[in-house]
Amino acid sequence: MNVWGRLARIAADVVFGVVFAAALGFEAARIATSWGAGYWQFDLAVGAVVCGIALVGRRDPARPAVAALAVAAVAVVVVGFTGWPGEPGPAMALALSVLVAAAVRTLPPLPATGVAVGGLGVAAGSLLTAHGSPLHSGVVLANGLGWLLAVATGLALRLRRIRRLAVIDQVRRDERLELARELHDVVAHHITGVVVQAQAARIARRRHPEQLDEALADIETASSEALAAMRRVVGLLRHAGDAAPAGTEHLSDLVARFARHGPAVSLQLPEDQSEWPYEITSTVHRVVREALTNVVRHAPNAGRATVQVSQEPGHVAVEVADDAPAPAMRHRGGYGLIGLRERVEALGGTLTAGPGPERGWSVVARLPVPAGRR
């Protein structure tokens, strides 16, 4: 998890803690005013326990939800026998709603249904133990509405997640089709080279027999390279991919197109541009295209973007960075980066994306170059 994700989690914990504490304090004050001193201690104790469970367990709600519902059920039973203020109180109802929503959103169908039914049972229990006072009526209403809102919110978030996974799966299927076309291009390129060298070997056998061994060695090398390239590209078929023109010369056209629709883009290419395998150059093109697309879509306030491709020992590095202000750094991930990261990793490389050291956003990919092609 990046620094922004950790800060968001800490902020959420603080907000939930403050809301729970405020609800508990307000509830204790209302009970002390309406019922008199001595009646608020039980409500505050069980409410604090359930709120604490919700605070620490809402991200993995299976067992915490069951524990909180058990505490709430015990509280309802105690109130039924003693005639104390109705339970679950507003603070506990809020905490239970958080846990029920989290369970419905994340758990498998059967456990999620069990937690939702348990929450409904606790809400119904508060109705059965109500004493008919206005305060009790408010408690019953709060529990019912809280349960209903929790289930609705959890279902909405669950459906959203299902739709997101369906979109990701569709993206991967579409990119596999593109990669199948790329596989055809790779095979055609290498096999054509093998055929040409085989024809040269036949000529050498007739005219220059002493060059036959060298020609056969060239065929062997070309065949090995073809086999290695096909294995790498076939490996990518398990992931998302995208075909792109081979060769760094196409990056200039790509950068020029994006510069017409977004911020100024500068391109830096290595002085010594060794011949890289087709799948490496196409992936470099893909990284640059996806990163610049994200700049245009999500960083309209960026003044400049830089694309730097460098030849380093054993690998090729490509970095795309922009100077967008901090607010533009939100929502910079996307479905394109999901397939792109898997593609890069399938080639044995790494891809990182995140805020720059000072401002803006940076996407960095490192791709290993096979031995003999550096």
C-alpha positions as CSV (number, residue, x, y, z in Angstrom):
1,M,0.0,0.0,0.0
2,N,1.4,3.4,-1.0
3,V,1.6,6.4,1.3
4,W,-1.7,7.9,0.2
5,G,-3.5,4.6,0.9
6,R,-2.0,4.5,4.4
7,L,-3.0,8.1,5.1
8,A,-6.5,7.4,3.8
9,R,-6.8,4.4,6.2
10,I,-5.5,6.4,9.1
11,A,-7.9,9.2,8.3
12,A,-10.8,6.8,8.1
13,D,-9.9,5.3,11.5
14,V,-9.8,8.7,13.1
15,V,-13.2,9.7,11.6
16,F,-14.8,6.5,12.8
17,G,-13.3,6.8,16.2
18,V,-14.5,10.4,16.7
19,V,-18.0,9.5,15.4
20,F,-18.3,6.5,17.7
21,A,-17.0,8.5,20.7
22,A,-19.4,11.3,20.1
23,A,-22.3,8.9,19.7
24,L,-21.5,7.2,23.0
25,G,-21.1,10.5,24.8
26,F,-24.4,11.9,23.5
27,E,-26.2,8.6,24.2
28,A,-24.9,8.5,27.8
29,A,-26.0,12.1,28.4
30,R,-29.5,11.5,27.0
31,I,-30.0,8.4,29.2
32,A,-28.7,10.2,32.3
33,T,-31.1,13.1,31.6
34,S,-34.1,10.9,30.9
35,W,-33.6,7.9,33.2
36,G,-31.4,9.4,35.9
37,A,-27.9,8.6,37.1
38,G,-26.8,5.0,37.1
39,Y,-28.7,3.8,34.0
40,W,-26.1,4.9,31.4
41,Q,-23.2,2.7,32.6
42,F,-24.4,-0.6,31.0
43,D,-25.3,1.1,27.7
44,L,-22.0,2.9,27.6
45,A,-20.0,-0.3,28.4
46,V,-21.7,-2.6,25.7
47,G,-21.8,0.3,23.2
48,A,-18.0,0.9,23.7
49,V,-17.3,-2.8,23.2
50,V,-19.2,-3.0,19.9
51,C,-17.8,0.3,18.7
52,G,-14.3,-0.9,19.4
53,I,-15.0,-4.2,17.5
54,A,-16.3,-2.2,14.6
55,L,-13.3,0.1,14.6
56,V,-10.6,-2.6,14.5
57,G,-12.5,-5.3,12.6
58,R,-14.5,-3.6,9.8
59,R,-11.9,-4.4,7.1
60,D,-12.0,-8.1,7.9
61,P,-15.6,-8.4,9.3
62,A,-16.3,-12.1,9.4
63,R,-15.5,-12.9,13.1
64,P,-15.8,-9.3,14.4
65,A,-19.4,-9.1,13.0
66,V,-20.3,-12.3,14.7
67,A,-18.8,-11.1,18.0
68,A,-20.5,-7.7,17.8
69,L,-23.9,-9.3,17.1
70,A,-23.4,-11.7,20.0
71,V,-22.7,-8.7,22.4
72,A,-25.7,-6.9,21.0
73,A,-27.9,-9.9,21.4
74,V,-26.8,-10.3,25.0
75,A,-27.5,-6.6,25.6
76,V,-31.1,-7.0,24.2
77,V,-31.8,-10.0,26.5
78,V,-30.5,-8.2,29.6
79,V,-32.6,-5.1,28.8
80,G,-35.6,-7.4,28.3
81,F,-35.3,-8.7,31.8
82,T,-34.2,-5.6,33.6
83,G,-36.2,-2.9,31.9
84,W,-33.2,-0.7,31.4
85,P,-32.9,1.7,28.4
86,G,-33.4,-0.1,25.1
87,E,-30.6,-1.8,23.3
88,P,-28.9,-1.6,20.9
89,G,-28.5,2.1,21.5
90,P,-27.7,4.6,18.7
91,A,-23.9,4.2,19.0
92,M,-24.1,0.4,19.0
93,A,-26.6,0.5,16.1
94,L,-24.1,2.7,14.1
95,A,-21.3,0.2,14.8
96,L,-23.4,-2.8,13.9
97,S,-24.4,-1.0,10.7
98,V,-20.7,-0.5,9.8
99,L,-20.0,-4.2,10.4
100,V,-23.0,-5.5,8.5
101,A,-22.3,-3.2,5.5
102,A,-18.6,-4.4,5.5
103,A,-19.7,-8.1,5.7
104,V,-22.3,-7.8,2.9
105,R,-19.7,-6.0,0.8
106,T,-16.8,-8.4,1.2
107,L,-17.8,-11.8,2.5
108,P,-18.9,-14.8,0.4
109,P,-22.7,-15.0,-0.1
110,L,-23.5,-17.4,2.7
111,P,-21.6,-15.7,5.5
112,A,-22.7,-12.3,4.3
113,T,-26.4,-13.4,4.4
114,G,-25.8,-14.9,7.9
115,V,-24.5,-11.6,9.2
116,A,-27.3,-9.6,7.5
117,V,-29.9,-11.9,9.1
118,G,-28.2,-11.7,12.5
119,G,-28.3,-7.9,12.2
120,L,-32.0,-8.1,11.4
121,G,-32.5,-10.3,14.4
122,V,-30.9,-7.8,16.7
123,A,-33.0,-5.0,15.3
124,A,-36.1,-7.2,15.8
125,G,-35.0,-7.9,19.3
126,S,-34.9,-4.3,20.2
127,L,-38.5,-4.0,19.0
128,L,-39.6,-6.9,21.2
129,T,-38.0,-5.5,24.3
130,A,-39.2,-1.9,23.8
131,H,-41.0,-0.4,26.8
132,G,-43.2,2.0,24.8
133,S,-41.4,5.3,25.8
134,P,-40.5,7.8,23.1
135,L,-36.8,7.1,23.8
136,H,-37.4,3.4,23.2
137,S,-39.3,4.1,20.0
138,G,-36.4,6.2,18.7
139,V,-34.0,3.3,19.5
140,V,-36.2,0.8,17.6
141,L,-36.4,3.2,14.6
142,A,-32.7,3.8,14.6
143,N,-31.9,0.1,14.6
144,G,-34.3,-0.7,11.8
145,L,-33.1,2.2,9.6
146,G,-29.5,1.4,10.4
147,W,-29.8,-2.2,9.4
148,L,-31.7,-1.3,6.2
149,L,-29.1,1.3,5.2
150,A,-26.2,-1.1,6.0
151,V,-27.6,-3.8,3.8
152,A,-28.3,-1.4,1.0
153,T,-24.9,0.1,1.2
154,G,-23.1,-3.2,1.4
155,L,-25.0,-4.6,-1.6
156,A,-24.3,-1.4,-3.7
157,L,-20.6,-1.7,-3.0
158,R,-20.6,-5.4,-3.6
159,L,-22.3,-5.0,-7.0
160,R,-19.9,-2.2,-7.9
161,R,-17.0,-4.6,-7.1
162,I,-18.5,-7.3,-9.2
163,R,-19.0,-4.9,-12.2
164,R,-15.4,-3.7,-11.8
165,L,-14.1,-7.3,-11.9
166,A,-16.2,-8.0,-14.9
167,V,-14.7,-4.9,-16.7
168,I,-11.2,-6.0,-15.8
169,D,-11.9,-9.5,-17.2
170,Q,-13.2,-8.0,-20.4
171,V,-10.2,-5.7,-20.7
172,R,-7.9,-8.8,-20.4
173,R,-9.9,-10.7,-23.0
174,D,-9.7,-7.8,-25.4
175,E,-6.0,-7.4,-24.9
176,R,-5.4,-11.1,-25.5
177,L,-6.9,-10.7,-28.9
178,E,-4.5,-7.9,-29.6
179,L,-1.6,-9.9,-28.3
180,A,-2.6,-12.8,-30.6
181,R,-2.1,-10.5,-33.5
182,E,1.3,-9.5,-32.0
183,L,2.2,-13.2,-31.8
184,H,1.5,-13.5,-35.5
185,D,3.8,-10.6,-36.2
186,V,6.6,-11.9,-34.0
187,V,6.4,-15.4,-35.6
188,A,6.3,-13.9,-39.2
189,H,9.3,-11.7,-38.5
190,H,11.6,-14.4,-37.1
191,I,10.5,-17.2,-39.3
192,T,11.1,-15.0,-42.4
193,G,14.6,-14.4,-41.2
194,V,15.2,-18.1,-40.8
195,V,13.9,-18.8,-44.3
196,V,16.2,-16.1,-45.8
197,Q,19.2,-17.5,-44.0
198,A,18.3,-21.1,-45.1
199,Q,18.2,-19.9,-48.7
200,A,21.6,-18.3,-48.2
201,A,22.9,-21.5,-46.8
202,R,21.9,-23.4,-49.9
203,I,23.7,-20.9,-52.1
204,A,26.8,-21.1,-49.9
205,R,26.8,-24.9,-50.2
206,R,27.0,-24.7,-54.0
207,R,29.3,-21.6,-54.4
208,H,31.3,-21.3,-51.1
209,P,31.2,-24.6,-49.2
210,E,33.7,-23.2,-46.7
211,Q,31.0,-20.7,-45.5
212,L,28.3,-23.4,-45.0
213,D,29.2,-23.9,-41.3
214,E,28.8,-20.1,-40.6
215,A,25.5,-20.0,-42.5
216,L,24.2,-23.0,-40.5
217,A,25.3,-21.3,-37.3
218,D,23.4,-18.2,-38.3
219,I,20.3,-20.3,-38.9
220,E,20.7,-21.9,-35.4
221,T,21.0,-18.5,-33.8
222,A,18.0,-17.1,-35.6
223,S,15.9,-20.2,-34.7
224,S,16.9,-19.9,-31.0
225,E,15.9,-16.3,-31.0
226,A,12.6,-17.0,-32.7
227,L,11.8,-19.8,-30.2
228,A,12.7,-17.5,-27.2
229,A,10.6,-14.7,-28.6
230,M,7.6,-16.9,-29.2
231,R,7.9,-18.3,-25.7
232,R,7.9,-14.8,-24.2
233,V,4.9,-13.7,-26.2
234,V,2.9,-16.9,-25.6
235,G,3.6,-16.4,-21.9
236,L,1.9,-13.0,-22.2
237,L,-1.3,-14.7,-23.5
238,R,-2.1,-15.5,-19.8
239,H,-2.3,-11.8,-19.2
240,A,-3.4,-8.6,-20.8
241,G,-1.4,-7.2,-23.7
242,D,-1.6,-4.8,-26.6
243,A,0.1,-4.7,-29.9
244,A,2.1,-1.7,-30.8
245,P,4.5,-0.7,-33.6
246,A,8.0,-1.9,-33.1
247,G,10.9,0.5,-32.9
248,T,11.6,3.6,-30.8
249,E,11.1,5.8,-33.9
250,H,7.4,5.4,-33.5
251,L,7.5,7.1,-30.1
252,S,8.2,10.5,-31.6
253,D,4.9,10.2,-33.5
254,L,3.1,9.0,-30.4
255,V,4.4,11.9,-28.3
256,A,3.6,14.4,-30.9
257,R,-0.1,13.2,-31.0
258,F,-0.5,13.5,-27.3
259,A,1.2,16.9,-27.2
260,R,-1.6,18.2,-29.5
261,H,-4.3,17.2,-26.9
262,G,-2.5,17.8,-23.6
263,P,0.5,19.3,-21.9
264,A,3.9,19.7,-23.7
265,V,5.7,16.4,-23.9
266,S,9.5,16.0,-24.1
267,L,11.1,12.7,-25.3
268,Q,14.5,11.5,-24.5
269,L,15.8,8.4,-26.2
270,P,19.1,6.5,-25.7
271,E,22.0,7.6,-28.0
272,D,22.9,4.0,-28.6
273,Q,19.6,2.4,-29.6
274,S,20.5,-1.3,-29.9
275,E,18.1,-3.6,-31.6
276,W,15.7,-4.8,-29.0
277,P,13.3,-7.8,-29.4
278,Y,9.9,-6.9,-30.9
279,E,8.1,-7.7,-27.6
280,I,10.3,-5.3,-25.7
281,T,9.9,-2.3,-28.1
282,S,6.1,-2.9,-28.3
283,T,5.9,-3.0,-24.5
284,V,7.9,0.3,-24.3
285,H,5.4,1.8,-26.7
286,R,2.5,0.5,-24.7
287,V,3.9,1.9,-21.4
288,V,4.3,5.3,-22.9
289,R,0.9,5.3,-24.5
290,E,-0.9,4.2,-21.4
291,A,1.0,6.7,-19.1
292,L,0.4,9.6,-21.5
293,T,-3.3,8.7,-21.8
294,N,-3.6,8.9,-18.0
295,V,-1.9,12.3,-18.0
296,V,-4.5,13.6,-20.5
297,R,-7.4,12.1,-18.7
298,H,-6.5,12.6,-15.0
299,A,-4.1,15.5,-14.9
300,P,-5.6,18.4,-16.9
301,N,-3.6,20.9,-14.8
302,A,-0.2,19.4,-15.7
303,G,2.0,21.8,-17.5
304,R,4.6,19.3,-18.8
305,A,5.3,15.6,-19.2
306,T,8.5,13.9,-19.9
307,V,9.2,10.5,-21.5
308,Q,12.6,9.1,-20.9
309,V,13.8,5.8,-22.5
310,S,17.2,4.6,-21.5
311,Q,19.4,1.6,-22.3
312,E,20.9,0.3,-19.0
313,P,23.1,-2.8,-18.4
314,G,20.8,-5.8,-18.9
315,H,17.6,-4.0,-19.3
316,V,15.6,-1.1,-20.9
317,A,14.0,1.5,-18.6
318,V,11.2,3.8,-19.6
319,E,9.8,6.6,-17.3
320,V,6.8,8.8,-18.0
321,A,6.3,11.7,-15.4
322,D,4.3,14.8,-15.2
323,D,4.2,17.9,-13.0
324,A,0.5,17.9,-12.0
325,P,-0.4,19.5,-8.7
326,A,-1.3,17.3,-5.7
327,P,-5.1,17.2,-6.3
328,A,-4.6,15.7,-9.7
329,M,-2.8,12.7,-8.3
330,R,-6.0,11.0,-7.1
331,H,-7.6,8.3,-9.2
332,R,-4.5,7.9,-11.4
333,G,-4.7,4.1,-11.5
334,G,-7.0,2.3,-13.9
335,Y,-7.8,-0.8,-15.9
336,G,-5.0,0.0,-18.3
337,L,-2.3,-0.2,-15.6
338,I,-3.6,-3.6,-14.5
339,G,-3.0,-5.2,-17.8
340,L,0.2,-3.2,-18.4
341,R,1.7,-4.3,-15.1
342,E,0.9,-8.0,-15.8
343,R,2.4,-7.7,-19.3
344,V,5.6,-6.1,-18.0
345,E,5.9,-8.7,-15.2
346,A,5.3,-11.6,-17.6
347,L,8.4,-10.4,-19.5
348,G,10.4,-10.5,-16.3
349,G,10.3,-6.8,-15.7
350,T,8.8,-4.5,-13.1
351,L,6.4,-1.5,-13.2
352,T,5.8,1.1,-10.6
353,A,3.3,3.9,-10.6
354,G,2.9,6.6,-7.9
355,P,3.4,10.2,-6.9
356,G,6.7,11.8,-7.9
357,P,9.3,12.9,-5.4
358,E,8.1,16.5,-5.4
359,R,4.9,16.7,-7.4
360,G,3.1,15.0,-10.2
361,W,2.9,11.3,-11.1
362,S,5.5,8.9,-12.4
363,V,5.2,5.5,-14.2
364,V,8.5,3.5,-14.4
365,A,9.0,0.2,-16.2
366,R,12.1,-1.9,-16.4
367,L,12.3,-4.6,-19.0
368,P,15.1,-7.2,-19.2
369,V,16.8,-7.6,-22.6
370,P,17.7,-11.2,-23.5
371,A,21.4,-12.0,-23.7
372,G,23.0,-11.1,-27.0
373,R,20.4,-8.3,-27.7
374,R,21.7,-5.6,-25.3
